[in-house]
Amino acid sequence: MSLPLGLAAAIFAALSLPAAAQVKATERVKTYAVSGSTGPELYESIGANGPRIGGMGVVGTIAHTNFDLKWRRNYQREGNGCRLVSAVPFLTITYTVPEATGALSAGTTKLWKTFSAGILAHEKVHGQQIRTMADRIYKETVGFFQPDDPECRTIREAIQPMLAAASNDQRHEASEFDRVEMSDGGNVHQLILNLVNGGR
């Protein structure tokens, strides 16, 4: 989800699960300021001002994608059990990317536009991965039936392993995508080289 400079106990009833509609998301783009008159200066400013993630093992990043996913779930008693009959997701995806401030030469402006557009496009792939995760959660949980749960309490814990699996898979996919993009010859690696070397 970020670009380093240098992320059943319960039983299913025999039924067809509802198809998952594409989860809609509110997208936001946040920027942080970088300055410089050349590509290398701008990249150096990214290193000084870019997002920091990782808690104690803080890592500087060029850009970062974060999200907030909440659900309104409708659990209903069915016989002596409980079924999750519907769920409405509320998903907000936030992209944090660099924005150059100050006047730039025509040549540097062109380099920066290519770089910044490429970085945002990279982050939007992470956004799609997050949507895919939310779609998976919807598909795997809506219709889920928990027996012997007339008060619809156990079902809330019973779906947690599915939520965790979807989240872990999304993190792995994001990490692998970043690894490929930042490796020698990868898309982001090329964007950095183009910015720093002036398009040569």
C-alpha positions in Angstrom: 0.0 0.0 0.0 2.9 2.3 0.1 6.1 2.9 -1.9 9.4 2.7 0.1 12.0 5.1 -0.9 15.3 3.0 -0.5 2.6 -3.0 2.6 -14.9 -22.4 9.9 -16.3 -22.9 13.1 -19.7 -21.9 11.8 -21.6 -23.8 9.1 -22.8 -22.6 5.8 -26.3 -23.6 4.9 -26.8 -25.1 1.5 -27.9 -22.0 -0.5 -26.7 -19.8 -3.3 -25.0 -16.7 -2.0 -26.0 -13.4 -3.5 -23.8 -12.1 -6.2 -21.6 -9.2 -5.0 -22.2 -5.9 -6.6 -19.2 -3.8 -7.1 -18.6 -2.0 -3.9 -18.6 1.7 -4.4 -16.1 3.9 -2.7 -15.6 7.5 -1.9 -12.1 8.4 -3.1 -10.0 11.3 -1.7 -6.6 12.6 -2.8 -4.5 14.2 -0.2 -1.3 15.9 -1.1 1.9 16.9 0.7 4.1 19.7 -0.5 7.5 19.1 -2.1 9.9 21.8 -3.5 12.8 22.1 -5.8 13.7 23.3 -9.2 15.1 20.0 -10.6 14.0 16.4 -10.6 16.7 15.4 -8.1 15.7 18.2 -5.8 12.0 17.3 -6.0 12.8 13.7 -5.2 15.0 14.7 -2.3 12.1 16.8 -1.0 9.9 13.7 -1.2 12.4 11.9 1.0 12.2 14.7 3.5 8.4 15.3 3.5 6.8 12.1 2.3 4.4 10.0 4.5 5.9 7.9 7.3 4.4 4.6 8.0 5.2 1.5 10.1 4.9 2.5 13.7 8.2 1.9 15.5 9.9 0.8 12.2 9.0 4.0 10.4 9.5 3.9 6.7 9.5 6.9 4.4 7.3 6.6 1.3 6.6 8.4 -1.9 2.8 7.8 -1.7 0.4 5.9 0.4 -3.1 4.5 0.1 -5.3 4.1 3.2 -8.9 3.1 3.6 -11.8 3.1 6.0 -14.3 0.3 5.6 -17.4 0.1 7.7 -20.5 -2.1 7.3 -24.2 -1.9 8.2 -25.1 -5.6 8.6 -28.6 -7.0 8.9 -28.7 -10.2 11.0 -32.0 -12.0 11.3 -33.1 -15.0 13.3 -33.9 -18.0 11.2 -35.3 -21.0 13.1 -33.0 -21.5 16.0 -30.1 -19.9 14.1 -29.1 -16.6 12.6 -28.4 -15.5 9.1 -26.7 -12.4 7.8 -29.3 -11.4 5.2 -27.8 -8.2 3.9 -24.8 -5.8 4.3 -24.2 -2.3 3.2 -20.5 -1.2 2.9 -19.2 2.3 3.5 -15.8 2.5 2.0 -13.5 5.6 1.8 -10.1 5.3 0.1 -7.6 8.0 0.6 -4.5 8.5 -1.6 -1.6 10.6 -0.3 0.6 11.8 -3.0 3.3 14.5 -3.5 2.5 17.9 -5.0 5.2 20.2 -6.3 5.0 23.8 -5.1 6.7 26.8 -6.6 7.5 27.6 -10.2 9.1 24.9 -12.4 10.8 25.1 -15.7 8.9 23.8 -18.7 11.2 20.7 -18.8 10.9 19.9 -15.1 7.1 20.5 -15.2 6.8 17.9 -17.9 8.9 15.4 -15.9 6.9 16.1 -12.8 3.6 15.6 -14.5 4.7 12.2 -15.8 6.0 11.2 -12.4 3.0 12.4 -10.4 0.5 10.9 -12.8 2.3 7.6 -12.7 2.4 7.5 -8.9 -1.3 8.3 -8.6 -2.0 5.5 -11.1 0.0 3.1 -9.0 -1.9 4.0 -5.9 -5.2 3.6 -7.7 -4.3 0.0 -8.3 -4.2 -0.4 -4.5 -7.6 1.3 -4.4 -8.9 -1.4 -6.8 -7.4 -4.1 -4.6 -9.2 -2.7 -1.6 -12.5 -2.7 -3.6 -11.9 -6.3 -4.5 -11.4 -7.2 -0.8 -14.6 -5.5 0.1 -16.4 -7.3 -2.7 -15.0 -10.6 -1.4 -16.2 -9.9 2.1 -19.7 -9.1 0.8 -19.8 -12.3 -1.2 -18.5 -14.6 1.5 -20.5 -13.2 4.4 -23.9 -12.2 3.1 -26.1 -15.3 3.4 -23.9 -16.8 6.1 -25.9 -18.9 8.5 -24.9 -19.7 12.1 -26.9 -22.5 13.8 -27.9 -22.4 17.5 -27.7 -18.6 17.6 -31.2 -17.3 18.1 -30.0 -14.0 19.6 -27.6 -13.4 16.6 -24.6 -13.1 18.8 -22.3 -15.9 17.8 -22.5 -15.1 14.1 -20.7 -11.9 14.6 -17.6 -13.7 15.8 -18.1 -16.6 13.3 -17.6 -14.3 10.3 -14.4 -12.8 11.7 -12.0 -15.4 10.1 -13.4 -14.6 6.7 -12.8 -10.9 7.3 -9.3 -11.5 8.4 -8.5 -13.8 5.5 -9.7 -11.2 3.0 -7.7 -8.5 4.7 -4.5 -10.5 4.9 -4.8 -11.5 1.2 -5.2 -7.8 0.3 -2.2 -6.8 2.2 -0.1 -9.6 0.6 -1.3 -8.6 -2.9 -0.5 -4.9 -2.2 3.0 -5.8 -0.9 3.7 -8.0 -3.9 2.5 -5.3 -6.3 4.8 -2.8 -4.6 7.7 -5.2 -4.8 7.4 -5.7 -8.5 6.8 -2.0 -9.2 9.8 -0.9 -7.2 12.2 -3.6 -8.5 14.8 -2.8 -11.1 12.9 -2.1 -14.3 9.6 -1.9 -12.5 7.1 0.9 -13.3 7.7 3.0 -10.2 11.5 2.5 -10.5 11.3 3.8 -14.0 9.3 6.8 -12.9 11.9 7.7 -10.3 14.8 7.3 -12.7 13.0 9.4 -15.3 12.5 12.2 -12.8 15.9 12.1 -11.3 17.8 11.7 -14.5 15.9 14.3 -16.4 14.3 11.9 -18.9 17.6 10.6 -20.1 
